[in-house]
Amino acid sequence: MRGAVAGGSPYTVEAGLFALRAGGNAVDAIVAASLMATVAEPILTGLGGGGLAMVRMGGTVEVVDLFSDMPGLGRTEAHPPVDPIVIDFGPTSQVFHVGLGAVAVPGLAPGLAALHLRHGRLPLAQLVEPAAKAAHQGVEVSTAMERVLHLLGPIQARDPWTAKVFFRDGRPLITGERFRLPELGETLRRFGQEGARLFTEGAVAQAMAAHLQGRGRLTRADLAAYQPKLMAPLRYQYRDATIWVPPPPSVAGILTLQALRALEDHGPMPAPLSAAQVHFLAHALGRADSARRGSLVPNLFNSSYLEGFLAAIAPEERGEDEVLSGKRRPGHTTHISVVDADGNAVGITSSLGETAGSVVPGTGLLLNNFLGEDDVNPAAAQIQPGHRLMTMCCPTLVEIGDRIFMMGSSGSSRIRSAILHGIVYLTDHAMEPEEVVRAPRAHVEGGLLHIEADGRPSSSLSALKLAYPGMRRFDGLNMFFGGLHIAGLDDGQLVGAGDPRRSGFFGATHS
């Protein structure tokens, strides 16, 4: 099967290509690549986390929700505490909440199993093998992995096991060193044989529940009750393109559509990289940020509210809530995009948050800290046990005539900005994927404009500085702006690109 894969690591991409060369389709490739990412991008994603998948198979588009549930089914005790920890990002620092009290119900493994069962061709045991072998033999630490380990080292140092595998001589692993997870390799092979059951009621589920008993909210009842969900995507016509984004629990999908609506109301896009273009984008991104800080998040799962919100996006813009101040978050997620020659396309964005700083003994399974993330578990939403948490994950499908592009990004609150830029650069400016992922981006949060300066005329930067006095300038491609990975079919040709901001990689197979 011919096809192409874009992702955050060459190991991840090669695992997807392995599945395609073996005769698998886009779903087989995304499953193999996602499993490899748990080894090659271990702080960004893992079987102890969750995500969302956008799937185009046989011309039908659907979303597979494999994100996490709020735990606590059958619990009567008070909520266990979460531990604050300060992470230094250079210009700023931020407090995260970690520990076993922050662990939500993992959904990635049951979700991948369900996606494979629905559309896959190759045996699951065959698809896990590249990742299992890599976990045993080790992978070379990438520049992106070094950066993440440097930032989140204080969290990984909390657990003797994670400290042992992620540190060497008292400091986090660096580029070029070897990283091994043999226990995870065995877990992956068992997953290939047993499927979802391993994580819902089998040995891993039992080990997870025992590890958290008395120290976290997660129970065996939570694991047994977890179900991936098949959902209809949100469809939007933007100029000459059809855009497909995920519905709730994704917040970013709705905000992306709102930003596209704002761009359309302003008319044709100005020239790329001009000050006028940034004004357009800043306005649209500002409206999305305002909606996120207003009434949307507390009402995300209120069907009548959501219907009204989406109806308002379609015909015209409406007034937004007051923009509040807020802190930017680094966003530790990853994304993989796959297309095959039959026109099938799949994208998965997944995450562990910052990790809980703990591993399930004997499994190699790092646990998420989603309950400690305000964007995932906002207090105003009052999410109950057994119900989905929220996410900024937003795998996105773009169809322009006969051309198909699957894209997605990491980056928490900047995911919606990266996706919006990807759509605008593909549609309004007719850029190729390689140009799209390298073109400079902007982001608006808390009323502040954040902007990548490289590639922009000095006159545009001067005009923007006058218009936005508090503008935060970034020189060079910066991982703050996410990691936009694209795979597509353009006139029958396989195209795509991985974002260099997060060591992105792209590969295609033609046989």
C-alpha positions in Angstrom: 0.0 0.0 0.0 1.4 3.4 -0.9 1.0 6.0 1.7 2.6 8.8 3.8 3.1 9.5 7.5 4.0 12.7 9.4 4.8 12.7 13.1 7.0 13.9 15.9 9.8 11.3 15.5 11.5 9.4 12.6 10.8 6.2 14.7 7.1 7.1 14.8 7.0 7.7 11.0 8.9 4.6 10.1 6.5 2.4 12.2 3.6 3.8 10.2 5.5 3.1 6.9 6.2 -0.4 8.1 2.5 -1.1 8.3 1.8 0.4 4.9 4.6 -1.7 3.3 3.1 -4.8 4.9 -0.1 -4.2 3.1 -1.9 -2.2 5.8 -4.2 0.8 5.3 -4.1 4.2 6.9 -5.6 2.9 10.1 -3.0 0.1 10.4 -0.3 2.8 9.9 -1.7 5.2 12.5 -2.0 2.4 15.1 1.6 1.2 14.5 2.9 4.8 14.6 0.9 5.7 17.7 2.3 2.7 19.6 5.8 3.6 18.5 5.3 7.2 19.7 4.7 5.8 23.2 8.3 4.6 23.0 10.0 7.3 21.0 8.0 10.3 22.4 7.4 8.9 25.9 6.7 12.1 27.8 4.3 13.4 25.1 2.1 10.4 24.7 1.6 7.0 26.2 -0.9 4.2 26.8 -1.6 5.8 30.2 -3.0 8.9 28.4 -5.7 9.7 25.8 -6.5 11.5 22.6 -8.8 12.1 19.6 -8.7 10.6 16.1 -10.1 12.0 12.9 -10.8 9.2 10.4 -11.6 9.3 6.7 -12.2 5.8 5.4 -13.9 5.0 2.1 -15.0 8.6 1.8 -16.8 8.6 5.2 -15.5 10.9 7.9 -15.8 10.1 11.6 -14.2 10.9 14.9 -13.0 8.3 17.4 -13.0 9.7 20.9 -10.3 7.9 22.9 -9.8 10.7 25.5 -10.0 10.2 29.3 -12.9 9.9 31.7 -13.2 11.5 35.1 -12.4 8.7 37.5 -14.1 8.0 40.8 -16.8 5.4 40.1 -17.5 3.5 43.3 -15.4 5.8 45.4 -16.8 7.4 48.6 -13.6 8.7 50.1 -12.4 12.4 49.8 -10.4 13.3 46.8 -6.7 12.5 47.2 -4.4 15.5 47.0 -2.5 16.6 43.9 1.0 17.9 44.3 2.1 21.3 42.9 5.4 21.5 41.2 7.0 24.6 39.6 8.5 24.2 36.1 11.0 26.8 34.9 10.4 27.9 31.2 13.1 30.6 31.2 11.1 33.8 30.7 8.4 32.5 33.0 7.6 29.6 35.3 4.4 27.7 35.9 2.9 25.5 38.6 1.6 22.1 37.5 -0.3 19.6 39.6 0.9 16.0 39.5 0.9 12.8 41.6 -1.5 9.9 41.6 -4.3 12.1 42.7 -4.2 13.8 39.2 -4.5 10.5 37.2 -7.6 10.2 34.9 -8.9 7.1 33.2 -6.6 6.2 30.3 -8.3 5.8 26.9 -5.5 5.5 24.3 -5.1 1.7 24.3 -8.8 0.9 24.3 -9.3 3.5 21.6 -6.6 2.2 19.3 -7.9 -1.3 19.7 -11.4 -0.1 18.8 -10.1 1.9 15.8 -8.1 -1.2 14.6 -11.1 -3.5 15.1 -13.3 -1.2 13.0 -11.0 -0.5 10.1 -7.7 -2.3 10.3 -6.4 -5.0 8.0 -3.3 -6.4 9.7 -3.2 -8.3 12.9 -2.8 -6.1 16.0 0.1 -8.3 17.1 1.9 -7.4 13.9 1.4 -3.7 14.4 2.7 -3.6 17.9 6.0 -5.4 17.1 8.1 -2.4 15.8 7.3 -0.5 19.0 7.8 -3.5 21.3 11.2 -4.2 19.6 12.2 -0.5 19.9 11.3 -0.5 23.6 13.6 -3.4 24.2 16.5 -2.3 22.0 16.2 1.4 22.8 15.7 4.6 20.7 18.0 7.5 20.3 17.0 10.6 22.2 15.9 13.4 19.8 16.4 17.1 20.3 12.7 17.5 21.0 12.8 14.7 23.7 15.8 16.4 25.3 13.9 19.7 25.5 10.9 18.1 27.1 13.0 16.1 29.6 14.8 19.2 30.5 11.6 21.0 31.2 9.8 18.2 33.0 12.8 16.6 34.7 11.5 17.7 38.1 8.3 15.7 37.6 10.1 12.6 36.3 12.6 12.8 39.2 9.7 12.1 41.7 9.5 8.4 40.9 12.6 6.2 41.3 11.7 4.2 38.2 11.2 7.2 35.9 14.3 8.8 37.4 16.3 5.7 36.5 15.1 5.5 32.9 15.0 9.3 32.0 18.2 10.4 33.9 21.8 9.6 33.5 24.5 10.7 36.0 22.0 12.8 37.8 20.7 14.8 34.8 18.0 14.2 32.1 19.0 12.2 29.0 20.4 14.3 26.1 20.3 14.1 22.3 22.0 11.0 21.0 21.8 9.0 24.2 19.9 5.7 24.3 16.5 5.4 25.9 15.0 1.9 26.7 11.7 0.8 28.2 11.8 -3.1 28.1 8.8 -3.3 30.5 6.7 -1.3 28.1 7.9 -3.6 25.3 6.3 -6.6 27.1 3.1 -4.6 27.8 2.9 -3.7 24.1 3.2 -7.4 23.1 0.5 -8.4 25.5 -1.7 -5.6 24.1 -1.1 -7.1 20.6 -2.5 -10.5 21.9 -5.2 -9.4 24.3 -6.3 -6.0 22.9 -8.4 -3.5 24.9 -9.2 -6.0 27.7 -5.7 -5.8 29.0 -6.3 -2.2 30.0 -10.0 -2.5 31.1 -10.0 -5.6 33.2 -6.8 -7.6 32.4 -3.4 -7.7 34.1 -2.5 -4.1 33.3 -5.8 -2.8 34.6 -5.4 -4.7 37.8 -1.8 -3.4 38.3 -3.0 0.1 37.6 -5.8 -0.1 40.1 -3.6 -1.6 42.8 -0.9 1.1 42.2 -3.5 3.9 42.7 -5.5 2.3 45.5 -5.8 4.7 48.4 -3.6 7.2 46.6 -5.7 8.2 43.5 -9.2 8.6 42.3 -8.9 5.8 39.7 -10.8 2.6 40.4 -11.2 -0.8 38.7 -14.8 0.2 38.1 -13.5 3.2 36.1 -11.3 1.0 33.9 -14.0 -1.6 33.3 -16.5 1.1 32.3 -14.3 3.0 29.9 -15.6 2.9 26.3 -14.2 4.7 23.2 -16.8 6.7 21.4 -17.6 7.0 17.7 -18.9 10.5 16.8 -19.8 12.6 13.8 -17.3 15.4 13.2 -18.2 19.1 12.8 -18.1 20.1 9.1 -17.5 23.6 8.0 -17.1 25.2 4.5 -14.3 27.7 4.6 -14.0 29.5 1.2 -13.3 26.7 -1.3 -12.3 24.1 1.3 -14.3 21.7 3.5 -13.0 21.5 7.0 -13.7 18.7 9.4 -12.9 19.1 13.1 -13.8 17.0 16.2 -16.8 17.9 18.4 -16.7 17.9 22.2 -14.8 16.8 24.2 -12.6 18.9 21.9 -12.7 22.6 22.8 -10.2 23.5 20.1 -12.4 22.1 17.2 -15.2 24.6 18.0 -12.8 27.5 18.6 -11.1 26.8 15.2 -14.5 27.1 13.4 -15.2 30.3 15.2 -11.9 31.7 14.1 -12.5 30.7 10.5 -15.9 32.4 10.7 -14.2 35.6 11.9 -11.7 35.5 9.0 -14.5 35.1 6.4 -16.4 38.1 7.8 -13.3 40.2 7.2 -13.2 39.3 3.5 -10.2 38.0 1.4 -7.0 37.4 3.3 -4.2 40.0 2.9 -0.8 39.0 1.5 1.0 36.3 3.6 3.4 37.6 6.3 2.1 41.1 6.0 1.0 43.2 9.0 -2.6 43.2 7.6 -2.6 39.4 7.6 -1.5 39.3 11.2 -4.3 41.7 12.1 -6.8 39.4 10.5 -5.4 36.3 12.3 -5.1 38.2 15.7 -8.7 39.3 15.5 -9.9 35.7 14.8 -7.6 34.2 17.4 -8.7 36.8 19.9 -12.3 35.9 19.5 -11.6 32.2 20.0 -9.6 33.0 23.2 -12.4 35.1 24.4 -14.9 32.3 23.9 -12.7 29.8 25.7 -12.6 32.2 28.7 -16.3 32.8 28.7 -19.4 30.6 28.7 -18.3 27.9 26.2 -16.2 25.7 28.5 -18.7 25.4 31.4 -21.4 24.5 28.8 -19.3 22.3 26.4 -21.4 19.2 27.1 -24.8 21.1 27.2 -26.3 20.1 23.9 -28.8 23.0 23.6 -26.1 25.6 24.4 -23.7 24.0 22.0 -26.3 24.0 19.2 -26.9 27.7 19.7 -23.2 28.4 19.7 -22.6 26.5 16.5 -25.6 28.1 14.9 -24.3 31.5 15.7 -20.9 30.7 14.0 -22.6 29.7 10.8 -24.5 32.8 9.7 -22.7 35.6 11.6 -20.4 36.5 14.4 -21.8 37.4 17.8 -20.5 39.3 20.7 -18.0 37.6 22.9 -17.3 37.5 26.7 -14.7 39.8 28.2 -11.1 38.7 27.6 -9.5 37.8 30.9 -5.8 37.6 31.7 -4.2 34.2 31.7 -0.9 32.3 31.5 0.3 30.5 28.5 0.9 26.8 28.8 3.7 24.8 27.1 1.4 21.9 25.9 2.9 18.4 26.0 1.0 16.5 23.3 1.9 14.9 20.0 0.2 14.4 16.6 0.5 11.8 13.8 -1.1 12.2 10.3 -1.4 9.3 7.8 -2.8 9.0 4.3 -2.9 6.1 1.9 -3.2 5.8 -1.8 -6.9 4.9 -1.6 -7.7 8.3 -0.2 -8.0 7.1 3.4 -6.7 9.6 6.0 -6.3 9.3 9.8 -4.9 11.7 12.3 -4.4 11.2 16.1 -3.5 13.8 18.6 -2.7 12.3 22.0 -1.2 13.3 25.3 -0.1 12.4 28.9 -0.4 16.0 30.1 2.9 16.6 31.9 2.6 13.0 33.3 1.7 12.3 36.9 5.4 11.6 37.7 4.6 7.9 38.3 4.7 4.6 36.5 2.7 1.4 37.1 5.2 -1.2 38.4 6.1 -4.0 36.0 4.3 -2.4 33.0 6.5 0.5 31.9 3.2 2.5 31.8 3.6 6.2 32.5 0.4 7.8 33.9 -1.3 11.1 32.9 -2.0 14.1 35.1 -5.1 15.3 33.3 -7.0 16.1 36.6 -4.3 18.7 37.3 -4.8 20.5 34.0 -7.2 23.5 34.0 -7.9 23.1 30.2 -8.8 19.4 30.7 -10.6 19.5 34.1 -11.8 23.1 34.6 -13.5 23.5 38.0 -16.4 25.4 36.4 -17.4 22.4 34.3 -18.0 20.1 37.4 -17.3 16.9 35.4 -18.7 13.8 37.2 -17.1 10.3 37.4 -17.6 8.3 34.2 -17.9 11.4 32.0 -15.4 12.7 29.5 -12.9 15.3 30.4 -12.2 18.2 28.0 -9.3 18.4 25.6 -7.6 20.8 23.2 -6.7 17.9 20.8 -7.9 18.8 17.3 -7.0 16.4 14.5 -8.3 18.2 11.4 -9.2 17.1 7.8 -9.0 19.6 5.0 -10.5 18.8 1.6 -9.8 21.3 -1.3 -11.4 19.8 -4.4 -9.9 16.4 -4.9 -7.0 17.2 -2.6 -7.0 15.7 1.0 -4.8 16.9 3.9 -4.8 15.5 7.4 -3.2 17.7 10.0 -2.9 18.2 13.7 -0.7 19.8 16.2 0.6 19.6 19.7 0.7 22.7 22.0 -2.3 22.9 24.3 -3.9 26.3 23.8 -1.7 26.9 20.7 -3.2 23.9 18.9 -6.1 26.0 17.6 -3.7 28.6 16.4 -1.5 26.1 14.6 -4.5 24.5 13.0 -5.9 27.9 11.9 -2.5 28.8 10.3 -2.4 25.4 8.6 -5.8 26.0 7.0 -5.1 29.6 6.0 -1.7 28.7 4.5 -3.1 25.8 2.5 -6.3 27.6 1.3 -5.9 31.3 1.2 -2.2 31.3 0.3 -2.0 28.0 -1.6 1.3 26.9 0.1 2.7 23.4 -0.1 2.8 21.4 3.2 6.6 22.0 3.6 6.0 25.8 3.4 2.9 25.5 5.6 4.7 23.9 8.6 7.7 26.4 8.4 5.7 29.6 7.8 5.7 31.9 10.9 2.7 31.8 13.3 0.9 34.0 15.7 -1.1 33.3 18.8 -3.4 35.4 21.0 -4.0 34.6 24.6 -5.1 36.8 27.5 -5.2 39.7 25.1 -1.5 39.4 24.2 -0.1 38.8 20.7 2.7 36.2 20.5 4.4 36.1 17.1 7.3 34.4 15.3 9.4 37.0 13.6 11.5 35.1 11.2 10.4 35.5 7.6 8.4 38.6 8.2 9.4 42.0 6.7 10.9 44.4 9.2 8.2 46.9 8.2 5.5 44.5 9.2 7.1 43.8 12.5 7.5 47.6 13.2 3.8 48.1 12.4 2.7 45.2 14.6 4.8 46.5 17.5 3.0 49.8 17.3 -0.4 48.2 17.0 0.3 45.6 19.8 2.6 47.3 22.4 2.7 44.2 24.6 3.6 41.9 21.6 5.8 39.0 22.6 8.3 38.3 19.8 10.0 34.9 19.2 13.0 34.7 16.9 13.3 31.4 15.1 10.8 28.6 14.9 9.8 28.0 18.5 8.2 24.9 20.1 5.8 27.2 21.9 3.8 27.4 18.7 3.1 23.7 18.6 4.1 21.0 16.1 1.9 20.9 13.0 2.3 17.6 11.1 0.6 17.2 7.7 0.1 14.2 5.3 -1.9 14.5 2.2 -2.8 13.4 -1.3 -2.5 16.1 -4.0 -3.3 15.1 -7.6 -2.6 11.5 -6.7 0.8 12.5 -5.2 1.8 11.8 -1.6 2.7 15.0 0.1 3.3 16.2 3.6 5.7 17.6 6.2 6.7 17.3 9.9 7.0 20.5 11.9 10.7 21.3 12.8 9.5 23.1 15.9 9.1 19.8 17.5 11.5 17.6 15.6 8.8 16.6 13.1 9.4 14.1 10.4 7.7 13.0 7.2 8.0 9.8 5.1 6.3 8.1 2.2 6.3 4.7 0.7 5.6 4.1 -3.0 5.5 0.3 -3.1 
